[in-house]
């Protein structure tokens, strides 16, 4: 059995898995949106807010 101090040093600085998944999903959505904007030929549609 490990002591609390050893456990704390093992887990300190790690992020939860669900957080990594959520952030990864957000990054993928942003990249996809960026690619859609870049590939759009119509300037009006490209600059639409």
Protein Blocks (a to p, Z undefined) as FASTA:
>chain_A
ZZfklmmmmmgopacfklmmmmmmmmmmmmmmmmmmmmpmblklmmpZZ
